[in-house]
Amino acid sequence: MRLIQFQDDDGAQSVAQVDPSGRAARRLAGHRSTYAMALAAAGQGVTLDAMAEPVGPELPYADLLAQGRVLTPLSHPDPAHCLVTGTGLTHLGSAATRDAMHHKLAGDEAALSDSMRMFKWGLDGGRPSTREPGVQPEWFFKGDGQMVAAPGAPLASPDFALDGGEEPELVGLYVIDAQGTPRRLGFAVGNEFSDHITERQNYLYLAHSKLRACAVGPELRTGPLPEHLAGTSRVRRGGEVVWEKAFLTGEANMCHSIANLEYHHFKYAAHRRPGDVHLHFFGTSTLSFADGLHCEPGDRFEIDLPELGATLMNTLARAPAGFNLGGVQPL
């Protein structure tokens, strides 16, 4: 099932199901948000799909997108209770993008960089076949729900940023039920927007580079995820495509299993607080930055992953100065 959240004619948030053709959507009865729908499904012990009751006329999906009425497919009424996180070095080929030492994987582990060593650990132990957890992935925090831009909305790069570049990724969408159990609603495509110049200065700056806006959607896909997913990421400048590249995701193209990545995120009790929402990025191996492109304000990112619905599009913007040295005031 393909779900969207959108701004209805009355200005309120609503939920709709996109038809298989992708041309139309129909409102769902009973709930104004996928969040409320998910909690109701968990409380009744049924699937999210079982909660879907389409009502009313078909809505032209392309018009909703063009009018900027499509929202992030999962959100929390209080953005502070939406945790946005991610894992890196999870995809086959991601280490080659991160580090030119990829060819040394077969050599002495002591000679590897920290990034390459972690990638090798993932290759060796990121897909456990038993009930025991596999190796831990790289993990990072991006922010809370206020950092998530809607499909079509600008991705604002902070005034202090050295770079703002796209990262096309698979995103897991979760709600924690009343018993503290993580419930996966499904998956969406995402742009895990980052500051790659800051990251490349020193790997210990990774945390700084990730505290940025991001985008998720437009659609939430419920049910099993195909093991192999192929998409296209592009950057358009003034109508011209200045960079385009295919990317692969899904477990067939990852060195960690989804279950292993989920375990290492939700093993922390603070990540299982009832009622919270989690948007978790699963990593990528394709970046325009790695090919030498420096994105500029006004550039449009387009991330197309057909199995997960409509293309995610956002434009790079520069945020005004928001805080200065000495801005902390004593009481």
N, C-alpha and C positions, 0 to 999 in steps of 0.2 A: 504494500500500500504506500502511496505517495501523499504526504500531508504538507500543508503550508499553513502558516499563520499570516493573516492579512488584515489591513484596515478596512472595515466594512463601510457601507454607505452612510451609516450613522456615526462614523468616526471611531467606533469601538473595535477592539480586537476580536477577530473571529478565526475559526479553524475551517479549512476546506480540504477536500480530497481531490487530487489531480487525477484525471482519467488517464488510462494507459497511453493514449495518443499524445498527451501533453498539451492538448489544445484548449481544454476547458477544466474548470474546477467547480465543485458544488459544496456549499456550506454543510457543516456537520451540526446536527441538532444536539442540544444538551450542554455543550461546553464552549466557552469563549477562548480557551487556550489549550494547547497540547499538554501543558503542565497539569491543569485541572483534570483533563481527560486521562492522563497517565496515573494520577493518584487515585482516581475513581476506579480505573481498571485494576490497579494493584489491590485496592480495598475489596473489590468484588471477586478477585481471584480469576480474572479473565484477561485475554490478550488485548492489546491496544486496538488491533483490527476489529475485535468483537464489539468495541465501543462505537465504531463508526456508523452513523446513520445519516447518509446524505439527504438533504431536503432542499426544496426550492429549485429555481432555474439554474441552468449552467451559466457560469461566469467565464468570459473570455480570459484565459490565463495570461496571454501575451499582453493584454491591456492592463491587467493588475501589475505586471512587472514594469511595463513602460511608465505607468503612473506613479511608481514608487510606493505602491501600497502593500507590497509583500514584505513581511517582517522576518526576523530570524526564526527558524522553525521551532525552537524551544527556548523559553525564557522563564525567569522567576518574577513574580510580582514585586519583589524587593531585589534589585540587582546585586546587592551585597551577599545574597544567598545563592548566587550563581558563580561557581568556581571555574575559571578557564585555565587549563593546564595543557601540557604536552610532553611527548617523549621523542627524543632524537636518536640518530644513528640506528634506526630501526629497519631501514630499507636497503635491499641489495643495491649497491651503487652509491648510497648516501655518503659513505666514507670517502669514496673517490672524489666526491664534490667537496667534502670537508677538508680533505688532507691528501696531498700528492703522494703520500707514502703507501698507497693502496697495494702496490706491487710487492711490498715487503711482508705481506700477511703470512707467507709461508716461512719467514725467517725467525730470528730470535725475538721473542716477545719483548725482552728488555730494551730492544732498539726501537720499538714502536712509540709513537706519540701517544698521549693519553687518549685522544679521540680514536686512534686506530686500535689501541688496546681494547677499548670498550666495544668497538665494533666487532672485533675478533671474539670477545666474550659472547656477544649476541649470536654470532654465527655458530659458536660451539655449544651454547647452552640457552638460547632464547626461545627454543621451541620444545619444551619438555614433553615427553610422551607418557610420563607417569602422572600421578596426582601431586607430586612434589613440584613446587614452583621452580621456574628456571631462573637464569641470571637476571639481575636488576638492569633496567635500561637507564639511559640518561633521562632525567626528568626536569621539567621547568614549570614555573608559574608565570602566567601572562597577566592575570588581573581578575576582576570580577565582571559581572554582567554589563557594567557601564562601558567596558572596553569593546563590546561586540557591535560592529556596524551592521546594519541591515543590508540585504542585497540591493545594489544600486546606490547605496549611500557612500559618501567619501570615507576613505581611510586616512585619518589625520596623523601625520608624522610629527612628533614633538619638535619644538623650535631648537632643542639642543641635539637632535638626532644627526648622525653623520650619514645615514642612509635609510631608505625605506624601500624594501623590496618584497616581492610576493614569495609565498611558499605554498604551492598547491598540495593540499593534504586531505586525507580521510579524517572525519571527526566522529567520535562516538558521543551520543546524547543520552544522558542518564538522569534519573530522579531517584532520590533515596526515599524508600517507603517508610511507613510509620514504625516498622520494626527495625529500621536501620539497614535494610538490605538494598544494595544498589540495583536498580532496574534499568536495563538498557532499552530505550524506546526504539533505537535504530541508529542509522548513520546518515551523515550529510557530507557534502563537499565543503571544504573550507579554504580560506586564505590566511595562513598563519604568518601574517605580515611581521617582518623583523628588520633590525638594523645590523646588516651583515658586516659593515666596516668596523663597528664597535666590537662585534664578536671576533673578527679576525685579528684585532690588536692583541688579544690574549684570551685564551679559552675561559679564564676566570671571569671575563666580562660577559659570558653567555647570559647570565641572569639579567644584567642591564639591557642587553640587546633584545630580550623577549618581552619586556614590560612595554608593550605597544598595543595599539588597536588590532583587531582581527575581524574577519567576516565569516559567517557560517550560513549555508543554505544555497538556494532558496528552499529546498525541499528536505524533508525527513523521510527516509526510506525505512520502512519496518521490515521485519522478517530476516531470513538468512542473507548474509552478504556473499556475493560471488567471490571466489578465491582469487580470481584474476580480474583486475579493473584497469582499463586503459583510457587515458584522457589526454587533453591538450591544454597547455598553459601558454598564454600569449600576453604581450604588452603592446597596446595600441597608443600611438602618439599622433594627435591631430588627424585621426582617421587612418593613419598608416600603421601597419603591423611592423614594429621595429624588432621584435623578438618573438619566436614561437618554437615550442618544443613539446614532444610527446612525453608523458610521464606514466609510470605504472605504479599501482598500489594494490591492496588486497594481500591476503596472507601468502599467496604464491610468489609474491615479490618482496616479501619481508623476511628478515632474519629473526624476528620475534613473532610468536603467535599473539593474536588479539587477546586471548585468555591470559597469557603471561603478562602483557602490558596492563590489562585491567587489574589483575591481582596486585601488581606492585604499586598501582595507584590507590586502590581501595583498601589495601591492608592497613592503612593508617586510620585509626578511629575517627580522627577529625574530618576524614573524607566520607564518613558514613553517618552524618548528622541528618536525622529525619527531616524531610521536606526540602532539602537542598537540591539544587540542579548542578550538574557537572557537564561541561563541554570539554572534551579531551581530544587534542590533536595527536595523530599517530605518526607523524613524520613524513619526510619526502626525500627524494634524491635528485630533484630538478629545480634549479634556480636560474633566473636570468643573470643574477649577480655573478654566478660562477662562469658565465660566458662573457663577462666583461661589460654588461649593460648597467649603466647608472640611471635608475629611474628618476623622473622629474615630476614636480607637481603638474597635474593635468593628465598624466599618463593613465590609461585605463587598463586595469588587470582583468583578464577574462580567463576563468578556469572552467573548463568543460569536461565533465565526467558523465557521459550519457546515462550510465546505469543508475546514477543518483539524481537524474532529472535535469532541470533547466540550468543553463550556464550561470555561474556566479560572476557578477561584474561589479567592480568598485573602482573609483577614481582616486588616485593619490592626491592628497592635499597637505598643506603645511599648516600646522596649528600655530596660533599666535603665542607669543611669550606668555607663560602662565605662572612662573615663579622665578624669583631672583635670589642671588646670594644675599644672606641677611634677612630673608623673608620670614624666618622663624622669630616670633616675638615673645619675650618673657612675660609671664603673668605676675 
